[in-house]
Amino acid sequence: MARKLRVQYPGALYHVMNRGDRREDIFRDDADRQRFLDTLSEACGKTGWQVLALCLMPNHFHLVVETPQPNLVAGMKWLLGTYTARFNRRHRLCGHLFSGRFKALVVDGSGHGYLKTVCDYVHLNPTRARLLAVSQPLRAYPWSSWPEYLKPPSRRWPWLGVDRLLGEYRIAKDSAAGRLRRETTMTVKWIAERLQMGTPTHLAHLLYWHKRADKKHETLD
């Protein structure tokens, strides 16, 4: 049976996912994770992609990407093939690293909130997977694009595009006040995830972030 053709067109937004073959880890240590980010940076340079959200988990990854040209398939083929070769060479392995075809869901970026929902889902993955201690904020997970959103523009990954997601949150300016407002909003969602996981004591964090935001906005606005 023939495979379904990928939907590709200029300016398309995708939520891309792939996991390890037999659900095995695709990152064995931080050096592997950094190598994936370096390879993704190269892929963005070759394709013109802009990444809107990213999260590296032990045996899979999530990527929200905008493709100015209809080149998702070619770009992902290069990204996954190149990272697999580098991973195998480093660990003296051979064969497949990823499980079958990558999944790619077209994201509605028309401003109706779906892009925001998808990016928040990606950024909250470490909380759902319990990769953070209950006392750690979401920004403590380094293998996600979320900490990059909280940095000044000059310190971010150059291939990370933040304007569309900030626009979805009605944050007009990429400023210190805007970044604080964004972090406060995500902290509320982080607390909601914790509550669903049975840690109601973290309501204190909600109050803390609201108080901090109020004080900061007084000085930054």
N, C-alpha and C positions, 0 to 999 in steps of 0.2 A: 504494500500500500504506500503510495507516495506521501511524503511529508507535506504538511500544510506550509504554504509560503508565508514568510514573515511579512508583516505590514511595515513598509518603510516609506517615508516621505520627508521632504525638507522640513526641519523644525519640529519633528516628532519628539515626544517625551515618553520615556519608558521606565518601568520598574523592572529591573533585570535581576535574576536570581540564579545561582547555581550552587550545587553542593558536591561534596566529595563522593567519589565512587564508593559504593557500599557504605555510604554515610561516614566514611573515614575522614580524619582531619585533613584539611588542605593547608593549614598553617601549623607547623610544629613548634614555632617559637617566634619571638618578636622580629628576628631577622627575616623570616619568611614573610611576615606581615608587611614589613618595610619594603621588601622586594616586590610584593604585589602592588603597593602604592607607587613605587618607582616605575613599574611596568605600566600601570594605569596612566601615570603622567605621560609616559612615552606614547601610549595609545591616543590620549587626548591631543597630543601634539600632531600626530599623524592624521587624525580624523576631524579635528576641530570641535570635538565634543566638549560640553560643559557638564560637569557633575553637579547635581543639586543636593544629593544626599548619598551617604555611603556608610556601611557598617560591615566590619569583618568579624565573623563569628568563628568558632573553632573549626566547624566542618562545612560552612557555607558563607556566602556573602550576599549582601543586598546593595543595589546600585540604582539610583534614580538619575537618569542621564538625558540631556537634550542633544539631539543630533541635527545640526544645521544642514547637513547633507544626508541623503538617504543611504547611510553606510553602517547601520548597526551591525549587520551580519558580518561584513568584512572586518570591522573593528573588533568585534567580540572574538572572531576566529583568530585574529592576531593576538589579542590580549590573553586569551585562555591558552593558546598554543605556546606563546612565548613564556608565560609564567610556568606552565607545566614543564617545559624544557629546562628552565632555570631551577625549579624545585627538584626535578629528578637529578639534574647534574650535581646540585649541592648535596643531596642525600644519597647519591649513588643508587638511584632507582631507575626503572624504566616502565613504560606503559601508561595507561590512562590515570589521570588524577581526578578529573571531574566525571560526574555521572550523567552521561548522555548530553542532549541538547540543553543549552541554557533556556530558562523561561524568560519571556519578555512580555509584559502587559503594557499596552498603550495607556498612558495617563492623560486624563483630560486636564489641560492646563488653561482652560478658558476663564479661570478666576472664580469658579463656583465652589471651591473648597476641597476638591478631590486631591489636588497636588499637595495641599497642606496635610491632609489625612495620611497620604502615602509617606511623605517625608517624616512626619511625626512617628508613624509606625516603624520606619527604618531606624530612626534615632533612639527609640525606646526599646529596641531589641535586647540590649545588654541587661536591662532591668527584668524583662520577662524571662530571660535565660538565667537569671540569678548570677550574673558574672560580676556584679557589684555587691559589696557589703551593704547592709541595710542603712548604714550611716553615711555612705558615699553618695555624693551628688552625681548626676548624669554626666557632667563634664569630666569626671574622673576616669571615664573609659576612653583611652587614647586612640582606639582603632575605629573611630567613627568620625564623621564630618561635623558632629555637633560641637565639639570644642573649638573647631575652626570658625564656626559661626560667631563665637564669642570673642574672637581676636580682632584687632584692627585690620583693615584691608591689606596693609603692607606685609602682614605676618601670616596671611592665609596661604593655603595651597593655591597656586596661580590658576589651576584648572577648576577650582570650585566657584560656581556662580551662585550668589546669595540673593540677588535682587528679586527674582521671581517669588521665592518663598517669603521674603520679607514683605513683598507686596501683598501676598495672600493674608498676612497678618496685619495689613494696613499700617505697616511701619514704613513711612515715606523716606526716612533718612537713615543711612547706615552709620549711626553715631553711637557714642557710648550710652546715651539714654535709650536709643532704639535697641541696642544689644541687651541691655538690662531688662527692658520690657519683654523681649523675646525669651530670655532665660527665665523670667518670672512665670510666663505663660507655660513654658515647658515643665517647670518645676511643679506646677499644679497638676499637670498630666502625669508626671513622675510619681507624685503622691497618690494619685488615683490608681496607678498601677500597683503601688505598694499596698494600698488598702485592699485591692482585689486579691493580693497575695497573702493577706492576713497580718499586716503590720500596721495597725491603726495608730501606734504611737507616733508615727511620722506626720500626723497632723500638725505637730509643732513646727515642722519645716515649712508648712504652708503659711503659718502666721509669721514666721521669721522672714520669708521671702517677700511677703506683702509689706511688712514694716520696712525692710531694706529698700524695696522699690520706691516706697513713698518718700523716704529720706533722700534717695539718690535723685529722684525726679525733681525734687525741690532745688537741688544744686546744679543739675545738668540741663534742665529745660530752659 
